Amino acid sequence: MYYYLEDSSGEMTIADVRSPELAGQFQLARRDSINLGFTDSVLWLRIDVRRLGQPGRDGMLTLDYPLLDRIEVYDGSTEDLEPMLRLGDRQPFEQRVVPHRYFAVPLPREGFYWNRIYLRIESESSLQVRPGLTSGRDLMLSSIREEFLFGLAYGVMILMAIYNLFLFFQLRDRTYLLYVGSTVSGVLFMMCLNGHAFRYLWPGMPDLANRANPLLVSLWLLATAGFARCFLEPSRRSRAVAVVVDGLIVLGLISAVFALVASYRPAMMFSSGAATLNAVILLVCGAVMWLCGQRVARFFTLAWIGLGLGTFSLSVSRFGWMPDNGFTHHSALVGGVLEILFLSLALSDKYRLLQVELAGYSRNLESMVDQRTRQLAEANETLQQLAITDVLTGLANRRHFEETLEREVKRHRRLGSPLSLAIVDIDHFKEFNDRHGHQHGDACLRQVAEAIGKVARRPSDLIARYGGEEFAVLLPDTDRRGAARIGEGIRRAVGDLELPCRVPDDPRAVTVSVGLTTWSPDEVTEGDELVAAADRALYEAKRAGRDRVVVD
């Protein structure tokens, strides 16, 4: 049981509150805690302490909100106007009589007694107190349990941050880095809120301890908004959501700058309000993206339901709109742990979905590559065929003929079989071209090539356009007699073609001269010699009057 008095002027002294005029203005506290929110008032507490315990055991008066700036403790049983103890987070941690994360006032070591204690409390932070009476032993036991739970919560958050930092270094995805930033800033703020940062991180720097609170909230706001932008990718599905998230990023930047330049109270009020707004808006954005078909938004939304409730409860309790109780006191920590776990699940789910999507892309890409490979192979085969084909006649060109001739010479030398070659030349083709024109000349070449193909039609035979009006016919495994028969067949087939006369006084069709040679294996040396022999035979056919076959 305790009484409280709100001093809106902030000028009352211990003598004033002890006076009979003000003693009656103290009100009985109907709840375990008092929450005035952000206020300039000074709160006076009057606590009547009855010692219940064994003589010699320490009694403790506790105030479990670590962010109170100034606390003065007066012994009501004396007329002393000076406080018997000064506490608060504006003093270095080492000056505390009891080295605890929140404030503990040791009571005198006497037996059973009644005593009255006054406390004067003021703070730029939210002014909320929950006084408690306990023994030193009970305080130690409860602290052990609390520190274990806090350590467990902090450990989970820090381990998740380290794990995702490794993922960032491996994947180079800034979404993981923003997750780490939101987790680290969140856990540091929780440590500030619960007094652990001031005790373990910067115990000798009270100014930094106060400045860190609004700055860490602002950094958390900035990191979570950036994470939402990278994770949800709202610009792909909802332009409105993208604009809202970008606005939250700007709000986080403004809050961070304000936390650096403004005094504690306005900076903390602004950052707390911004954090509440951020929690509500990101929850709505996650739900909208989920409804828009963004599957990864489901765990994001669940994360912000937990964190949003915790942050909202904590923020409104700081403004005095909700009572400060066990739920609101630790709601941000519970919500933060839930958020980190669900966001980690969200990242894993997104990575899994990306793997499925990439696997689909990979299969499609493999199919496209296979199709493209086949097309390239077909195109390459076509190019190779074009490279060895005469465009006009469709026969093999001279290059292909020479390559094939070299291979056949080596093969026939190895196998011991005969090899024949015929060179076919169209008689008087120049006069034909001059009289009838190149178009008719080209048609003549094509028809002569077709006629030769009808005679030398074995798969192993090769017909090539050797020169302007010359054709080479390579006849593997063909002796002299067989080659002569084929040569004569070619001459007759061309003579039977219905083509314009080559000269006005000759009514016959176009004719050809054929030079033929056959070499046995022991005679064949190089392909050039075989061509030279066939060429000599062709010359003899021309000299003998044309339209004939001469065998060398």
C-alpha angles and dihedrals in degrees: 000000000000140000130225139199126193113218104199092180094052090216103102118118132204088261091055096051091047091054118105090240093063100028090079092052094067110108126215111247109240093192137046091249140037120213119186094165119212104349143147091222124111117230120218120197127195114196125182106208123201115191109234110178145059119310113262095031118117119248119207133203109202136196107190100196105094098195099071110125105206131014124177118190119204128190106232093196092071135051092236111136094197119086115251090215138018122203139164143114090271088075126069112269093239091068092067114109091215112039097223133135090245130029124291125177116201114223124216118279103245136121126259109337148145117237137169123219128187123203126194111200130182131162142169086217123071107305105230128143136181109183119201138182121218142140124262090248093051090047090054093048094048090046091055091053093045095046090051092054093044091048090050092051094045090045093054091049095046093046090052090050092051092045093052091044088060089048089053092053090049100042101027089219110147090209087077092049091052089049089054090048093051091046096049094045089046096051092045090052090049089052090050092047093051096041097249096112092054091047100044110017108037109002094154097047111071093165091057090046090058096041092050095063101068092033093055091047089052093048090049090051091049094047095047093049090049090047091052091051094051097038101043095035090206094180088073095058112013125027091189093056090048091054092048093050091048087052090054089053090053089047089053092052091050091048092050093051091045090051090057098048106029129073119264102264101050090040092051093045092050095046092046092051091045091049091052091049090046092052094050096044095047090049090054092044091051091051091048092050090048090054089047090062101264099142095190089061092075096078090038089057092048090050092054093046089061096039093040092056091046095046093043092050093048095045097048090046089055089056090049095247092119129036118260105243138142092283098049092038093061100020094105092052093050091044091048093053091048091048093051093048094047093044089051088052088048092054091048091048092049091048090050092049090047090052090052090047092047090048088055090048089048092053091047090046092050090050091049091047091049091049092046091047090053091048091049091048090051091046091048090049089050091049091049090049090049090049091059099035130088107235096213101048103021090233126124113284126234094265092056091045093054093048091049092046092056092050093047093049091054092044094050091046089053096044097038096232128137123260125203132193129192125192113200121198126186109235118240092353093153092059089045091053093046094050101040102026135243095286091061089042091056091047089051091053092050093050093046089051090051091050092051090049091056090058102039096044104140114121090240094052116099122205116191137173100242101180141340097308098357127104128192120211115195112200113190119199091012123131127212095270094049092046091052090052092052092046091053090047090054092050092051095044092054092045090056092057115112100233132143116275116271094221131017096244096049116075095188125104124254112297135200136214117221127204113194135186134174125195128195118220094261090053100047114096110149134356093242090062091053090052091047091053092050090047091054090052090050090052090053091051091052092047092048092059105281128253092082145097120244121189117206 
